[in-house]
Amino acid sequence: MKYLLNFIILLLLLEHNLIIAENETDKQIDSDCRKITNVTEQDLDLLDKFSDKSTDNAKCYLKCFFEKLGLWNNGAVQEDAFVKRMSSGCPPGQNVDVEKIKSLLNACKTPSGKNECDSVFQFSACVNKKMPQFKFC
């Protein structure tokens, strides 16, 4: 779970060795989404690995978190929020290549999940897989 949460908080995907939520807002979002989706730690462990066995509850937790962060709305990733969140994960003073972030987004932004929760999961798995190809910091 600690890996998944950082994945989400740093826009999900900047590092693989995560930390717990960085601020009270993120902690509240985590708490709210856990309650809404009835997700378990076991569910989140599978989700953290992008396992094919990830549960619907875990995928909907991810969707909830994305929506509350403003990264997903009406069945689609929100490009401006995505770029901003990814940029914020770069070290201070380092130039950010916004075009590379947009390229990563374009490579993954049309997931074809069986429902909206699964689409968020497919998008996240794609970004996680392709991140090393897009050096934007």
ABEGO torsion letter per residue (X at the ends): XAAAAAAAAAGGGABABBBBBABAAAAAAAAAAAAAAGBBAAAAAAAAAGBAABBAAAAAAAAAAAAAAGABBGGBBBAAAAAAAAAAABBBGBBBBAAAAAAAAAAAABBBBABAAAAAAAAAAAAAAAAAABBAX
